[in-house]
């Protein structure tokens, strides 16, 4: 595993502030409703037993936090976006679930060493800009013999293609490695290193099913998904239309539905590791 450094340069501080704004933009709680079936498929495969002390990193509005708590898992959840933390807390309170939801950073988890039986992050901590810290922090807070679970978009899958399209119109920060490198098996193994063994990686498809057309899906992403919302907002006129057209074309190209709705399968890797 790469040796992690917690030194925060002014450039990194600015980038992290920008990322927080990005994830607080749009409305991920609305956006994630269509993602819940795929999230539950991922979660159910993990077979996490009741009573497990689990930390859900990058929990969003609680789309896995809440189902985990319903199963009797002792879940602590964390997200960078204050509005999503508030949403997850409200959802837990509405069901009288005992869940701790914290606002915090995947690169600097506010928990003691070895305080969890398992750490989980579905399409969450892969977006932090310093992946070596994400890996070292997951390892630090899980006890020896405990589990690490991740679900990460692959570079070649639909979401990887989508970020490539967005990057053509709005180049990503030069200081940030591509989030979808987490979806490259060799890179993922390198980041966890010898501290996690065995580390099992399997490929799965994530269903994106929307009751409307690819063009409306593109607009839905611009309205509600932080990264596309910010990219769209940074453009005007013809440049904005060009991004809309390219994203619509991608969704149309990968769409398997033929009835005017949208059904796209997005590839991700499921990562299951055991701490040495």
QUICORNOR-V802327 format. One record per residue. N is the residue number from 1. SS is DSSP state (2 for helix, 1 for strand, 0 for the rest). PSI is psi in radians with two decimals (* if undefined). OMEGA is omega as a letter, one per 20 degrees, with the letter a starting at -180 (NA if undefined). Layout:
n ss psi omega
N SS PSI OMEGA
N SS PSI OMEGA
This chain:
n ss psi omega
1 0 2.43 r
2 0 2.40 r
3 0 2.21 a
4 0 2.54 r
5 0 2.36 a
6 0 0.13 r
7 0 2.23 a
8 0 1.88 r
9 0 2.78 r
10 2 -0.65 r
11 2 -0.74 r
12 2 -0.68 r
13 2 -0.74 r
14 2 -0.71 r
15 2 -0.76 a
16 2 -0.63 r
17 2 -0.69 r
18 2 -0.70 r
19 2 -0.68 r
20 2 -0.77 r
21 2 -0.71 r
22 2 -0.85 a
23 2 -0.29 r
24 0 -0.06 r
25 0 2.92 a
26 0 -2.50 r
27 0 1.60 a
28 2 -0.48 r
29 2 -0.74 r
30 2 -0.81 a
31 2 -0.73 a
32 2 -0.22 a
33 2 -0.70 a
34 2 -0.23 a
35 2 -0.14 a
36 2 -0.73 r
37 2 -0.77 r
38 2 -0.65 r
39 2 -0.72 a
40 2 -0.58 r
41 2 -0.80 r
42 2 -0.88 a
43 2 -0.75 a
44 2 -0.58 r
45 2 -0.43 a
46 2 -0.45 r
47 0 0.88 r
48 0 2.13 a
49 0 2.68 r
50 0 2.55 r
51 0 -0.24 r
52 0 2.36 r
53 1 1.90 a
54 1 2.36 r
55 1 2.21 a
56 1 1.84 a
57 1 2.23 a
58 0 0.90 a
59 0 -0.20 a
60 0 -2.39 a
61 0 0.25 r
62 0 0.41 a
63 0 -0.41 r
64 0 -0.44 r
65 2 -0.82 a
66 2 -0.87 r
67 2 -0.62 r
68 2 -0.79 r
69 2 -0.63 r
70 2 -0.52 a
71 0 0.01 a
72 0 0.20 r
73 0 2.40 a
74 1 1.54 a
75 1 2.34 r
76 1 2.33 a
77 1 2.68 a
78 1 2.42 r
79 1 2.69 a
80 0 -0.53 a
81 0 2.09 a
82 2 -0.67 a
83 2 -0.58 r
84 2 -0.61 r
85 2 -0.78 r
86 2 -0.74 r
87 2 -0.80 a
88 2 -0.71 r
89 2 -0.75 a
90 2 -0.70 r
91 2 -0.71 r
92 2 -0.76 a
93 2 -0.65 a
94 2 -0.46 a
95 0 0.18 a
96 0 0.71 r
97 0 2.41 r
98 0 1.62 a
99 0 2.33 r
100 1 2.10 r
101 1 2.07 a
102 1 2.55 r
103 1 2.17 a
104 0 -3.07 a
105 1 2.26 r
106 0 -0.39 a
107 0 -0.14 a
108 1 1.27 a
109 0 2.33 a
110 0 0.83 a
111 0 2.64 r
112 0 2.84 r
113 0 2.51 r
114 0 0.64 a
115 0 -0.04 a
116 1 2.69 r
117 1 -0.43 a
118 1 2.62 r
119 1 2.41 a
120 1 2.43 r
121 1 1.93 r
122 1 1.97 r
123 0 0.77 a
124 0 -1.35 a
125 2 -0.16 r
126 2 -0.30 a
127 2 -0.02 r
128 0 2.52 a
129 0 -0.23 a
130 0 1.47 a
131 2 -0.51 r
132 2 -0.55 r
133 2 -0.66 r
134 2 -0.86 a
135 2 -0.83 a
136 2 -0.59 r
137 2 -0.69 r
138 2 -0.76 r
139 2 -0.73 a
140 2 -0.75 a
141 2 -0.14 r
142 1 2.41 a
143 1 2.71 r
144 1 2.37 a
145 1 -0.13 r
146 1 3.13 a
147 1 2.58 r
148 1 2.26 r
149 1 2.29 r
150 1 2.65 r
151 1 2.10 a
152 1 2.29 r
153 1 2.46 r
154 0 2.69 r
155 0 -0.61 a
156 0 -0.21 a
157 0 -3.13 a
158 2 -0.77 a
159 2 -0.67 r
160 2 -0.73 r
161 2 -0.68 a
162 2 -0.77 r
163 2 -0.54 r
164 2 -0.74 r
165 2 -0.83 a
166 2 -0.74 a
167 2 -0.46 r
168 2 -0.58 a
169 2 -0.66 r
170 0 1.65 a
171 0 2.39 r
172 0 2.88 r
173 0 2.37 a
174 0 -0.44 a
175 0 -0.03 a
176 0 2.14 r
177 0 2.65 a
178 0 2.26 r
179 2 -0.57 a
180 2 -0.05 r
181 2 -0.44 r
182 2 -0.39 r
183 2 0.04 r
184 0 2.13 a
185 2 -0.82 a
186 2 -0.73 r
187 2 -0.75 r
188 2 -0.80 r
189 2 -0.70 a
190 2 -0.69 a
191 2 -0.62 r
192 2 -0.50 r
193 2 -2.65 a
194 2 -0.13 a
195 2 -0.35 a
196 1 1.96 a
197 1 2.12 j
198 1 2.82 r
199 1 1.95 a
200 1 2.22 a
201 1 2.17 r
202 1 2.62 a
203 1 2.42 r
204 1 2.85 r
205 1 2.38 a
206 1 2.16 a
207 1 2.18 r
208 1 1.81 a
209 1 2.09 a
210 1 2.42 a
211 0 0.56 r
212 0 3.08 a
213 0 2.84 r
214 2 -0.66 r
215 2 -0.68 r
216 2 -0.52 r
217 2 -0.79 r
218 2 -0.79 r
219 2 -0.65 r
220 2 -0.75 r
221 2 -0.72 r
222 2 -0.60 a
223 2 -0.68 a
224 2 -0.37 a
225 0 2.08 a
226 2 -0.99 a
227 2 -0.75 r
228 2 -0.57 r
229 2 -0.80 a
230 2 -0.69 r
231 2 -0.81 a
232 2 -0.74 a
233 2 -0.42 a
234 0 -0.16 a
235 0 2.82 r
236 0 2.84 r
237 2 -2.27 a
238 2 -0.62 a
239 2 -0.70 r
240 2 -0.74 r
241 2 -0.65 r
242 2 -0.72 r
243 2 -0.76 r
244 2 -0.78 a
245 2 -0.75 a
246 2 -0.68 r
247 2 -0.69 r
248 2 -0.76 a
249 2 -0.67 r
250 2 -0.83 r
251 2 -0.69 r
252 2 -0.70 a
253 2 -0.65 a
254 2 0.03 a
255 0 2.25 r
256 0 -0.14 r
257 0 2.58 a
258 0 0.20 a
259 0 0.38 r
260 0 -0.12 r
261 0 -3.03 a
262 1 2.24 r
263 1 1.88 r
264 1 2.44 r
265 1 2.16 a
266 1 2.18 a
267 1 2.44 r
268 1 2.84 r
269 1 2.45 r
270 1 2.19 a
271 1 2.15 r
272 1 2.02 a
273 1 2.74 r
274 1 2.29 r
275 1 2.38 r
276 0 * NA
